[in-house]
Amino acid sequence: MSGKTSPRIARPLWLCGIGLLFWCAGSQADVPITVKATIIEPGCYIMGKEGAWTGRPGDLHDDILAIDFGEVPIADLGTSNAEKSASLWFECGVSSTNKTLNLYVKPTTFGTMPSLGNHVLATSTENLGIALSISGHNIALNQWMPMTAEHLLPGDGMAQNKIIVTARLVAQGNPDELSGGQFQASASFILHYL
């Protein structure tokens, strides 16, 4: 025979080589895969006035819980005459039995007035603050506060529950040294199961 391979032998060898190539390309290997996920419990929806829900997808509202003090004489600062209350309705997803509904209030403009307590929002007027409370309990700003049965009220058909936020104007130092005029302050209210 000459040095040539017969076509009878070459064709099966060629097919075997192609088959080997695909067999190697299609081989299997065990590769460990780690899957991580976070399960998020249903959030809370908050409403500060009828028809102004926030927290639902696409719902963003400014000033949902606006408290207008009107005109307040300086002599009334720190008294019930310088106090306003507003309802905050909310609905939260189903909680597990080992979780507690908590409130977090975060000042968004002028911060706090720690010399008057950790529950006092600073305002745009120097030495004038707004003390916040729920059911007679001060709201500690910038920290989670458990919402117990004494804080929660039935929602009056508007929602599952409501809380009544009370805001009282207070002065640091001598109130007579305050400059009169308009003022403002703002804070974000967050409800969450922890």
Number of C-alpha atoms within 10 A of each C-alpha: 5 5 5 7 10 10 9 8 9 12 12 11 12 11 11 11 12 11 12 12 11 10 11 9 9 9 7 8 6 5 6 6 6 5 5 5 5 5 5 6 13 13 17 18 19 24 21 19 16 9 9 15 18 18 14 11 6 7 10 11 13 8 12 17 20 11 14 11 15 9 10 13 10 17 11 14 19 18 11 11 14 20 20 15 16 16 16 19 25 20 19 18 12 11 15 10 6 7 10 15 16 16 21 19 20 19 19 12 15 17 19 23 20 12 8 18 14 17 21 27 29 24 21 15 16 14 18 23 29 26 25 23 19 17 14 12 13 17 23 19 23 17 13 18 17 16 17 10 7 11 17 16 15 12 16 10 8 15 16 14 18 21 19 17 21 21 23 20 24 23 20 15 11 8 16 10 12 15 12 12 7 9 12 14 17 19 18 13 14 16 21 21 20 13
